[in-house]
Amino acid sequence: MVPFLPNLDLQILFTFLSLRFQFTNQWPAMSERCERDSSELPTGSDATVILERTLSLRSVISTTSSFSQLAQTSRNRPHLQQINQIGAGSQGVVFERAGKDSVLKKERPGNEILSSNLTKEYTIHRRVSAAFDHYQPLTKCETIVPKGSTALEITVLMQRILPLPKVVRRALIHHFITADIPQASALLADPRNKHCLARVYLGKENGALSHESPLRNFPLYLDDMKRIGIDTIELTSALGKAYATLHWGAGVNGDDIEFVLGTTVEQAVCGRQPHEDRAIGLFLLDFGQCDIVDLSQESGTVYQAFKGAMLSGDNQHFIPHANQPELFAAFKKGYSAAGTIILGDKRLDSKFDMKEFVQQYEEYAEDFVS
């Protein structure tokens, strides 16, 4: 996991806190210049090969992206730093500090009185992050939880999940949306499509794309992943270990969480600028609807809390179904292996049984889906 070293300019943050929600999605001219190039679209077969090779865990992509250039500028000319909106949801709005490895999440007015308030999410986020840091060496779980560093009033500073590089975005457009060069170029140039993370819907075979900004939160459905040749078994195993760490390591139910493919910055090698090498990773995020589960409760109560959340929101789209036996077996194996290690470490293995829980979940899921 890439370490997160917060370098918060308090003056910038306090200025940010005073702003209202009239931010636009306009990019500074510098960012637009950095993204503009004359690269041609890949052919159909080339796009498939690019996606197969890049959309897998531990793939490293060398890129001269706008992010690396903006990062250099932010170090040399910090007074030119820009704050741009890169995401929005029911809870709040997410902003980047151009060229920085962190983002700011600002709460929407009125959300602070709801159960999904940002303070609660920040507390749970820190709890989950600590559990993953502690248990990843033991369980070999490859899922990354972005670091939550600082909370101040209605704003949280956290590690940024960098988007999929331009070569991947270009291949996604050609493979899934259009091979028409003018249309594809327009989509690639749209600032909203730059912030591309791919949701791994291992439990949903197919679906539709957003027409407004198709690359933002791009849905990778199971059938598409299989056609491309993505290693879905590896992703599913990682997913199972992540759910087990979330449940038994952090004691969090995981209601309405998300799993996405994004990138982190690889350590620069000799002769290359920082931020030019980007590693593909599976990220766990969005804890706004989650609740803490007290593991001192009766096992049946704890099992029900976890089972119910696993079938809520998009969880049922991320977790494979029993009608995909190979994938479901990989999920169960990853979940059981990680859960057994964690319960043993906590000396709770005499109270909770992974085989029993997984069996209960399988039966519960069958009743829920049917």
LOMAR-970074 format. One record per residue: residue in one letter; x, y, z of N, C-alpha, C in turn. Coordinates in steps of 0.001 Angstrom, whole numbers, padded with zeros to 6 digits, always signed. Example, Ala and Ser with C-alpha at 12.3 -4.5 7.8 and 13.67 -1.06 7.14 Angstrom:
<sites>
A+013190-005690+007800+012300-004500+007800+013200-003300+007800
S+012850-002250+007080+013670-001060+007140+012900+000030+007870
</sites>
This chain:
<sites>
M+000839-001185+000000+000000+000000+000000+000880+001242+000000
V+000509+002228-000793+001283+003453-000839+001033+004243+000435
P+002070+004644+001184+001853+005391+002411+001267+006758+002126
F+000424+007236+003036-000199+008541+002886+000453+009504+003848
L+001068+010550+003315+001760+011534+004130+001025+012858+004011
P+000101+013167+004937-000693+014382+004822+000190+015619+004861
N-000073+016536+003949+000670+017787+003897-000344+018900+003709
L-001135+019136+004750-002301+019995+004651-001926+021444+004860
D-002228+022277+003882-002083+023714+004017-003364+024228+004659
L-003302+024617+005940-004505+024995+006675-005181+026214+006071
Q-004401+027127+005506-005006+028303+004905-005902+027907+003739
I-005424+026945+002930-006229+026461+001806-007494+025791+002318
L-007355+024964+003372-008504+024242+003883-009536+025185+004475
F-009106+026172+005250-010058+027110+005838-010747+027931+004755
T-009989+028280+003706-010605+028976+002582-011654+028094+001933
F-011301+026821+001786-012220+025852+001181-013500+025718+002000
L-013379+025705+003333-014537+025537+004198-015523+026682+004062
S-015040+027831+003661-015916+028994+003543-016665+029016+002219
L-016309+028110+001308-016927+028113-000010-018303+027465+000020
R-019156+027873-000913-020459+027243-001064-020361+026185-002161
F-021495+025654-002574-021470+024563-003548-021663+025067-004975
Q-021149+026266-005274-021227+026753-006640-019996+026376-007452
F-019278+025323-007022-018141+024858-007815-018649+024299-009136
T-017852+024434-010169-018209+023863-011462-017238+022748-011793
N-017515+022075-012862-016626+021007-013309-015605+021515-014323
Q-015414+022825-014393-014447+023371-015337-013038+023104-014850
W-012182+022719-015768-010783+022446-015440-009937+023656-015768
P-008880+023922-014981-007973+025012-015316-007297+024743-016652
A-006929+025827-017311-006340+025685-018646-005120+024792-018627
M-004356+024851-017533-003152+024029-017426-003505+022551-017510
S-004568+022140-016806-004969+020741-016808-005422+020311-018193
E-006169+021196-018868-006649+020861-020200-005485+020686-021169
R-004489+021548-021058-003334+021436-021950-002593+020128-021722
C-002500+019726-020425-001756+018511-020112-002430+017278-020686
E-003776+017289-020755-004494+016106-021200-004582+016014-022723
R-004384+017128-023408-004604+017160-024839-003451+016485-025576
D-003742+015508-026369-002695+014931-027208-003316+014444-028510
S-002502+013910-029379-002973+013510-030707-003021+012003-030859
S-003074+011283-029725-003066+009820-029792-004299+009312-030517
E-004122+008295-031319-005233+007706-032034-005908+006651-031179
L-007153+006364-031543-007875+005310-030844-007287+003956-031206
P-007301+003005-030264-006821+001662-030583-007818+000936-031465
T-007361-000075-032147-008282-000933-032883-009053-001784-031886
G-010075-002520-032383-010876-003340-031485-010055-004352-030719
S-009182-005070-031432-008363-006081-030763-007358-005433-029819
D-006798-004288-030213-005847-003591-029350-006511-003142-028057
A-007734-002629-028151-008450-002169-026961-008672-003321-025992
T-009043-004480-026514-009268-005645-025659-007985-006071-024963
V-006884-006088-025705-005589-006470-025125-005179-005485-024037
I-005360-004198-024302-005014-003174-023306-005808-003388-022026
L-007106-003618-022152-007955-003794-020971-007610-005077-020225
E-007335-006146-020968-006976-007413-020321-005691-007272-019517
R-004718-006575-020070-003412-006471-019420-003389-005444-018293
T-004222-004425-018386-004158-003354-017389-005150-003522-016248
L-006329-004065-016527-007354-004156-015486-007185-005429-014673
S-006041-005550-014054-005754-006677-013173-004893-006176-012028
L-004990-006861-010904-004256-006432-009724-002757-006474-009985
R-002078-005451-009520-000615-005324-009580-000085-004913-010952
S-000951-004674-011938-000463-004143-013210+000115-002748-012980
V+001222-002451-013638+001851-001133-013529+001884-000502-014912
I+001416+000739-014998+001321+001446-016271+002220+002672-016215
S+003094+002798-017194+003925+003996-017306+003157+005042-018096
T+003066+006240-017561+002256+007271-018182+002877+008637-017977
T+002667+009515-018937+003028+010927-018767+001723+011694-018602
S+000992+011374-017547-000347+011915-017341-000301+013361-016878
S-001460+014008-016958-001571+015374-016455-001312+015414-014963
F-001640+014320-014264-001441+014321-012812+000027+014474-012460
S+000902+013759-013181+002327+013861-012870+002843+015265-013142
Q+002335+015891-014206+002768+017249-014516+002210+018257-013515
L+000964+018065-013103+000380+018957-012106+001036+018772-010747
A+001442+017544-010436+002138+017301-009171+003456+018061-009137
Q+004155+018052-010274+005409+018799-010363+005150+020291-010187
T+004091+020786-010816+003757+022205-010703+003378+022575-009277
S+002613+021681-008601+002180+021986-007236+003359+022074-006281
R+004431+021332-006594+005624+021411-005747+006416+022691-006027
N+006522+023028-007305+007350+024172-007685+006621+025509-007582
R+005294+025477-007792+004513+026726-007792+003229+026525-006995
P+003330+026335-005684+002155+026018-004862+001077+027090-004884
H+001443+028335-005208+000459+029415-005234-000531+029255-006393
L-000214+028367-007352-001116+028137-008480-002051+026948-008249
Q-002039+026389-007053-002828+025189-006786-004315+025437-007014
Q-004962+024478-007691-006377+024572-008012-007170+023543-007210
I-008423+023881-006882-009342+022939-006250-010486+022706-007224
N-010692+021448-007630-011683+021106-008643-012604+020007-008137
Q-013879+020108-008463-014835+019068-008094-014622+017841-008970
I-014529+016662-008318-014324+015430-009089-015373+014366-008781
G-016287+014648-007868-017307+013657-007546-018367+014250-006637
A-019534+013617-006618-020634+014083-005770-021552+012918-005457
G-022158+012966-004283-023105+011939-003870-024123+012531-002921
S-024947+011678-002335-025983+012161-001431-025403+012773-000167
Q-024210+012351+000202-023585+012782+001439-022824+014094+001300
G-022141+014261+000187-021310+015440+000015-020660+015485-001351
V-019702+016382-001473-019003+016614-002731-017511+016413-002503
V-016844+015794-003481-015416+015505-003374-014646+016429-004311
F-013576+017020-003773-012740+017933-004537-011298+017448-004526
E-010625+017643-005633-009190+017381-005685-008434+018686-005513
R-007237+018571-004958-006270+019663-005020-005295+019248-006118
A-005397+019889-007264-004718+019423-008474-003248+019126-008219
G-002866+017894-008557-001487+017473-008395-001153+016917-007030
K-002132+016852-006125-001905+016335-004780-002452+014913-004662
D-001884+014143-003734-002312+012761-003520-003480+012657-002548
S-004158+013760-002288-005266+013747-001340-006467+014466-001935
V-007642+014181-001370-008876+014853-001775-009565+015400-000532
L-010461+016338-000763-011272+016913+000299-012722+016513+000068
K-013361+016004+001095-014782+015669+001001-015553+016625+001893
K-016450+017391+001288-017220+018393+002019-018670+017952+002136
E-019193+018023+003348-020547+017557+003626-021588+018512+003061
R-022664+017951+002529-023774+018759+002042-024528+019361+003225
P-025037+020580+003076-025825+021190+004153-027006+020306+004533
G-027161+020051+005823-028253+019224+006325-027868+017785+006578
N-026804+017312+005927-026396+015916+006121-025823+015669+007508
E-025341+016736+008166-024708+016568+009477-025682+016081+010544
I-026992+016225+010318-027973+015769+011307-028475+014356+011002
L-028030+013778+009894-028467+012440+009509-027534+011379+010075
S-028016+010135+010091-027187+009035+010600-025991+008759+009698
S-026057+009229+008451-024949+009028+007507-024002+010223+007485
N-023954+010984+008586-023148+012206+008594-021662+011902+008415
L-020937+012912+007999-019536+012747+007633-018660+012396+008829
T-019022+012902+010002-018248+012579+011207-018307+011087+011500
K-019496+010506+011371-019643+009068+011593-018867+008281+010540
E-018974+008698+009278-018251+007977+008225-016747+008036+008465
Y-016261+009198+008891-014829+009352+009143-014375+008404+010245
T-015177+008284+011305-014846+007386+012417-014777+005937+011939
I-015769+005524+011150-015790+004150+010642-014657+003931+009644
H-014410+004920+008804-013327+004830+007818-011992+004574+008512
R-011717+005305+009575-010470+005124+010318-010409+003729+010945
R-011536+003263+011427-011609+001933+012041-011300+000847+011002
V-011888+000987+009816-011661+000015+008745-010211+000063+008274
S-009693+001262+008084-008311+001417+007631-007332+000767+008603
A-007564+000955+009902-006680+000361+010915-006736-001162+010863
A-007946-001717+010663-008096-003173+010597-007369-003742+009380
F-007481-003081+008238-006796-003560+007034-005287-003461+007191
D-004811-002378+007777-003368-002245+008004-002846-003373+008891
H-003636-003721+009911-003195-004739+010874-003230-006146+010279
Y-004291-006454+009522-004498-007841+009095-004010-008163+007683
Q-003713-007168+006870-003242-007472+005512-001990-008352+005480
P-001008-008127+006360+000156-009027+006326-000191-010475+006660
L-001246-010681+007447-001638-012036+007849-002528-012708+006808
T-003474-011952+006254-004460-012540+005341-004057-012427+003869
K-003038-011610+003582-002613-011339+002202-003742-010703+001390
C-004592-009956+002060-005672-009239+001379-005074-008092+000572
E-005400-008028-000717-004795-007025-001593-005654-005779-001774
T-006827-005751-001168-007697-004588-001299-007134-003418-000501
I-007200-002232-001079-006652-001023-000466-007781-000163+000081
V-007622+000298+001313-008545+001267+001900-007825+002608+001947
P-008317+003626+001228-007650+004934+001269-007566+005457+002700
K-006465+006108+003019-006279+006634+004363-007180+007848+004593
G-007833+007901+005753-008551+009089+006187-007668+009817+007171
S-007199+011005+006821-006147+011646+007601-006652+012660+008606
T-007459+013618+008159-007825+014746+009002-009298+015073+008832
A-009983+015332+009940-011369+015788+009907-011443+017157+010555
L-012124+018087+009908-012257+019437+010437-013638+019954+010087
E-014478+020111+011122-015850+020565+010944-016563+019671+009928
I-016927+020221+008770-017713+019450+007801-016868+018992+006617
T-015563+018886+006819-014670+018495+005731-013687+017436+006208
V-013425+016459+005342-012453+015410+005646-011393+015400+004548
L-010147+015295+004966-009030+015127+004038-008668+013655+004005
M-008576+013074+002816-008253+011653+002718-007381+011381+001495
Q-006774+010206+001507-005950+009778+000382-006798+009665-000872
R-006244+010108-001973-006970+010054-003235-006746+008726-003939
I-007822+008188-004493-007711+007068-005425-007524+007686-006804
L-006366+007501-007387-006114+008097-008697-006903+007357-009778
P-007351+008067-010810-008162+007434-011852-007348+006492-012727
L-008061+005714-013511-007404+004869-014504-006755+005769-015557
P-005524+005457-015971-004802+006328-016908-005517+006473-018251
K-005067+007454-018998-005728+007807-020253-005739+006655-021253
V-004673+005864-021297-004628+004745-022238-005746+003748-021938
V-006085+003579-020663-007174+002678-020281-008521+003315-020601
R-008658+004600-020309-009919+005286-020602-010217+005257-022101
R-009178+005449-022890-009350+005412-024347-009815+004025-024804
A-009233+002987-024216-009622+001619-024576-011048+001312-024121
L-011440+001813-022956-012814+001614-022480-013816+002249-023440
I-013515+003448-023890-014408+004135-024827-014544+003337-026119
H-013416+002897-026665-013458+002172-027937-014172+000826-027791
H-013906+000120-026703-014458-001228-026541-015943-001201-026185
F-016359-000258-025337-017716-000301-024792-018663+000752-025355
I-018135+001850-025898-019025+002964-026216-019074+003257-027712
T-017950+003632-028296-017950+003978-029719-016547+003863-030304
A-016498+003471-031582-015235+003457-032324-015133+004672-033236
D-016184+005506-033229-016175+006718-034036-015172+007707-033447
I-014181+008106-034234-013075+008910-033707-013538+010258-033155
P-014366+011046-033873-014804+012329-033304-015588+012162-031996
Q-016508+011196-031955-017284+010970-030737-016387+010512-029591
A-015489+009590-029892-014595+009074-028858-013671+010168-028334
S-013172+011004-029231-012288+012095-028815-013025+013079-027923
A-014289+013340-028241-015087+014253-027418-015313+013673-026024
L-015593+012378-025954-015777+011735-024653-014489+011757-023845
L-013380+011499-024502-012093+011471-023813-011718+012857-023301
A-012126+013904-024030-011792+015275-023639-012732+015831-022576
D-013873+015180-022358-014839+015657-021356-014221+015543-019963
P-014077+016648-019224-013444+016587-017900-014105+015602-016947
R-015416+015403-017076-016107+014477-016172-015638+013043-016359
N-015193+012711-017568-014755+011344-017844-013319+011079-017429
K-012616+012137-017028-011232+011943-016606-011159+011203-015277
H-012134+011419-014420-012105+010829-013077-012720+009438-013134
C-012011+008546-013788-012543+007222-014123-012062+006165-013137
L-013001+005633-012366-012782+004452-011539-013761+003395-012028
A-013365+002136-012001-014210+001063-012538-014763+000201-011411
R-016072+000158-011297-016721-000703-010305-016711-002146-010803
V-016293-003066-009944-016180-004470-010355-017444-005224-009935
Y-018403-005285-010849-019686-005926-010573-019596-007425-010852
L-018961-008140-009944-018799-009585-010099-020099-010342-009858
G-021101-009668-009302-022387-010305-009046-023478-009867-010000
K-023124-009095-011013-024118-008619-011982-023577-008858-013383
E-024287-009628-014158-023755-010075-015445-023713-008980-016496
N-024711-008101-016517-024723-007042-017523-025587-005885-017051
G-025498-004770-017760-026258-003582-017396-025955-002451-018359
A-026414-001243-018007-026296-000086-018893-025221+000876-018402
L-024810+001764-019324-023854+002821-019009-024587+004139-018824
S-023987+005034-018059-024510+006390-017928-024241+007153-019218
H-025243+007882-019710-025050+008652-020940-024395+010001-020659
E-024554+010498-019435-024041+011833-019112-022525+011837-018967
S-021999+010948-018152-020537+010840-017979-020206+009363-017832
P-020109+008636-018952-020031+007172-018921-018801+006599-018241
L-017699+007353-018151-016489+006786-017563-016389+007018-016058
R-017170+007929-015511-017132+008143-014069-017875+006995-013390
N-017202+006326-012455-017769+005129-011823-018191+004118-012892
F-017275+003814-013787-017571+002932-014916-017945+001539-014417
P-019104+001006-014837-019520-000321-014379-018900-001436-015215
L-018035-002222-014601-017478-003405-015263-018332-004603-014865
Y-019203-005024-015766-020094-006144-015474-019378-007468-015725
L-019892-008506-015101-019232-009806-015137-019042-010329-016554
D-020085-010272-017377-019962-010776-018752-018879-010028-019520
D-018807-008710-019307-017785-007914-019991-016387-008303-019528
M-016221-008504-018227-014910-008889-017705-014465-010227-018285
K-015405-011155-018410-015071-012463-018972-014674-012346-020436
R-015410-011519-021197-015098-011365-022623-013725-010722-022824
I-013395-009777-021966-012091-009116-022073-010965-010068-021699
G-011235-010955-020731-010205-011871-020258-009618-011478-018917
I-010332-010623-018177-009878-010212-016848-009952-011403-015903
D-008982-011520-015013-008928-012627-014054-009957-012387-012949
T-011168-012871-013162-012244-012640-012195-012079-013490-010934
I-011393-014617-011039-011154-015453-009856-010271-014701-008864
E-009226-014080-009354-008325-013318-008488-009063-012156-007823
L-009871-011438-008608-010631-010321-008052-011626-010796-007004
T-012280-011912-007278-013279-012435-006352-012645-012878-005045
S-011501-013519-005108-010793-013930-003900-010406-012716-003063
A-009908-011666-003734-009551-010431-003029-010776-009806-002382
L-011897-009878-003078-013151-009339-002556-013579-010091-001297
G-013486-011419-001333-013850-012220-000168-013003-011890+001045
K-011695-011751+000848-010804-011403+001957-011126-010014+002499
A-011503-009104+001604-011827-007745+002035-013085-007725+002899
Y-014119-008456+002486-015344-008508+003297-015063-009129+004664
A-014257-010170+004702-013934-010811+005978-013171-009863+006891
T-012241-009098+006330-011480-008138+007129-012386-007030+007635
L-013280-006574+006783-014245-005547+007172-015131-006039+008313
H-015635-007268+008187-016549-007816+009196-015839-008156+010499
W-014879-009050+010420-014305-009627+011639-013102-008842+012153
G-012443-008100+011266-011325-007272+011704-011769-005930+012236
A-012671-005262+011481-013126-003924+011864-014436-003943+012631
G-015214-005028+012524-016526-005049+013164-017476-004056+012516
V-017465-003994+011178-018304-003066+010414-019135-003879+009424
N-020422-003544+009296-021309-004392+008496-021112-004257+006987
G-020560-003127+006522-020297-002981+005088-021506-002613+004258
D-022496-001972+004860-023705-001595+004137-023387-000574+003042
D-023719-000914+001801-023628+000000+000660-022214+000505+000381
I-021224-000345+000572-019842+000013+000254-019592-000161-001244
E-018417+000244-001694-018065+000108-003105-016674-000487-003260
F-016505-001251-004332-015198-001758-004731-014911-001256-006143
V-013772-000595-006307-013431-000038-007613-011982-000346-007964
L-011716-000389-009254-010345-000425-009747-009894+001006-009992
G-008774+001366-009394-008169+002677-009584-006670+002506-009584
T-005941+003585-009348-004485+003489-009364-003859+004211-008183
T-002645+003798-007864-001787+004494-006917-000471+004804-007617
V+000294+005684-007020+001585+006062-007589+002642+005068-007144
E+003373+004526-008101+004500+003660-007795+005726+004511-007478
Q+006605+003986-006648+007835+004696-006337+008632+004932-007614
A+009096+006165-007783+009808+006532-009010+011117+005765-009138
V+011393+005303-010347+012673+004649-010619+013629+005677-011210
C+014877+005341-011224+015910+006263-011700+015612+006708-013137
G+015645+008018-013358+015439+008543-014696+014003+008877-015028
R+013053+008585-014113+011649+008885-014369+011142+009875-013339
Q+010188+010701-013757+009590+011663-012851+008648+010951-011887
P+008478+011469-010652+007484+010904-009742+006094+010956-010380
H+005245+010010-010026+003857+009915-010473+003708+009403-011903
E+004813+009021-012580+004682+008540-013951+004319+007065-014014
D+004628+006298-012986+004274+004879-012943+003096+004690-012003
R+002027+004092-012528+000800+003935-011754+000441+002458-011663
A+000124+002009-010459-000230+000611-010213-001741+000472-010080
I-002302-000499-010790-003730-000798-010677-003983-001501-009347
G-005043-001096-008656-005390-001736-007393-006892-001807-007207
L-007318-002699-006312-008725-002817-005936-008925-002027-004650
F-009838-001071-004678-010050-000167-003553-011429-000370-002937
L-011476-000268-001615-012722-000319-000854-013002+001084-000335
L-014208+001580-000563-014542+002938-000150-016026+003088+000143
D-016382+004288+000593-017765+004710+000809-018396+003997+002007
F-018129+004533+003191-018623+003929+004431-019758+004736+005065
G-020395+005598+004272-021417+006492+004809-022639+005803+005371
Q-022998+004631+004849-024186+003914+005322-023843+002773+006280
C-022563+002617+006588-022130+001484+007418-022448+001700+008896
D-022555+000587+009602-022721+000602+011060-021694-000323+011691
I-021323+000011+012921-020425-000844+013694-021233-001990+014294
V-020681-003184+014239-021323-004378+014799-020509-004836+016006
D-021164-004939+017136-020504-005352+018380-020309-006871+018364
L-019065-007314+018281-018787-008747+018200-018962-009459+019530
S-019294-008716+020594-019583-009362+021881-021027-009852+021940
Q-021835-009505+020940-023218-009974+020884-023264-011466+020553
E-024448-012038+020685-024646-013441+020323-024284-013661+018852
S-023761-014829+018555-023292-015102+017194-024401-014934+016160
G-025613-015364+016492-026723-015243+015551-027032-013797+015203
T-026938-012914+016192-027185-011484+015960-026117-010892+015052
V-024872-011266+015306-023763-010774+014482-023881-011311+013057
Y-024167-012600+012917-024316-013191+011585-025397-012457+010785
Q-026513-012170+011431-027621-011517+010736-027241-010111+010284
A-026502-009392+011116-026078-008030+010755-025207-008049+009506
F-024312-009012+009432-023418-009096+008276-024152-009623+007044
K-024973-010649+007213-025706-011220+006076-026622-010179+005440
G-027342-009442+006278-028267-008438+005763-027563-007371+004943
A-026414-006903+005442-025679-005852+004732-025092-006360+003424
M-024717-007629+003377-024115-008183+002159-025104-008233+000997
L-026378-008106+001298-027394-008131+000251-028075-006783+000088
S-027492-005735+000670-028071-004401+000563-027293-003557-000438
G-027968-002538-000994-027300-001624-001911-026612-002352-003050
D-025412-001892-003379-024652-002495-004474-023877-003732-004052
N-023919-004096-002771-023179-005284-002334-023569-006517-003139
Q-024854-006653-003431-025297-007827-004182-024806-007791-005632
H-024337-006632-006090-023744-006542-007427-022249-006843-007406
F-021616-006620-006257-020183-006901-006147-019917-008373-005817
I-020729-008960-004952-020501-010335-004503-021091-011321-005516
P-020314-012289-005984-020841-013270-006942-022003-014067-006347
H-022900-014510-007228-024032-015324-006802-023690-016814-006917
A-024491-017624-006252-024277-019074-006285-024470-019648-007689
N-025173-018899-008575-025347-019393-009950-024082-019219-010793
Q-023035-018651-010177-021694-018626-010766-020796-019442-009835
P-020909-020777-009883-020291-021628-008853-018789-021441-008686
E-018056-021247-009785-016601-021095-009668-016247-019800-008933
L-016929-018723-009296-016670-017442-008639-017135-017461-007189
F-018304-018022-006952-018831-018061-005586-017921-018896-004693
A-017370-019976-005234-016433-020800-004463-015173-020005-004124
A-014698-019187-005072-013508-018362-004821-013794-017317-003751
F-014999-016739-003792-015375-015760-002768-015421-016416-001393
K-016076-017565-001303-016188-018266-000016-014817-018669+000516
K-013958-019130-000379-012621-019556+000043-011821-018375+000589
G-011854-017241-000135-011136-016054+000326-011693-015529+001630
Y-013023-015478+001722-013674-014984+002937-013345-015882+004125
S-013501-017178+003954-013286-018125+005055-011834-018122+005523
A-010904-018080+004567-009484-018103+004930-009109-016879+005755
A-009507-015695+005281-009175-014464+006003-009918-014400+007333
G-011201-014759+007320-011986-014714+008550-011443-015635+009623
T-011015-016829+009237-010455-017786+010199-009184-017235+010843
I-008327-016618+010045-007089-016027+010575-007405-014907+011562
I-008336-014052+011194-008667-012903+012045-009313-013352+013348
L-010252-014284+013273-010910-014767+014492-009918-015470+015406
G-008974-016196+014826-007939-016828+015640-007082-015794+016340
D-006741-014730+015623-005929-013664+016211-006669-012968+017349
K-007988-012846+017209-008797-012179+018239-009293-013145+019318
R-008964-014411+019160-009424-015460+020073-010956-015515+020141
L-011552-015368+018973-013004-015467+018856-013410-016686+018031
D-012435-017561+017735-012721-018704+016869-013568-019768+017547
S-013697-019712+018866-014582-020657+019546-016027-020152+019565
K-016209-018868+019296-017549-018263+019302-018152-018204+017904
F-017334-017843+016931-017808-017713+015551-017136-018765+014673
D-017910-019319+013752-017405-020362+012865-017601-019925+011419
M-016513-019822+010675-016593-019329+009304-017408-020251+008403
K-017236-021550+008571-017985-022490+007741-019480-022326+007977
E-019859-022171+009236-021274-021994+009572-021811-020683+009007
F-021037-019601+009165-021512-018306+008673-021668-018305+007158
V-020678-018825+006448-020735-018834+004986-021912-019671+004502
Q-022176-020786+005171-023317-021623+004809-024627-020869+005032
Q-024716-020171+006171-025917-019383+006451-026102-018278+005409
Y-025003-017621+005047-025102-016552+004048-025573-017107+002706
E-025039-018251+002304-025424-018838+001023-026919-019139+000996
E-027440-019719+002073-028872-020025+002144-029705-018749+002168
Y-029225-017750+002906-029927-016470+003020-029974-015766+001669
A-028855-015800+000947-028784-015148-000361-029711-015827-001362
E-029797-017149-001314-030684-017876-002226-032137-017486-001988
D-032529-017374-000717-033902-016975-000393-034169-015535-000818
F-033158-014688-000673-033320-013270-000987-033456-013046-002484
V-032646-013749-003256-032628-013553-004706-033828-014213-005371
S-034229-015365-004863-035314-016126-005504-036688-015527-005236
</sites>
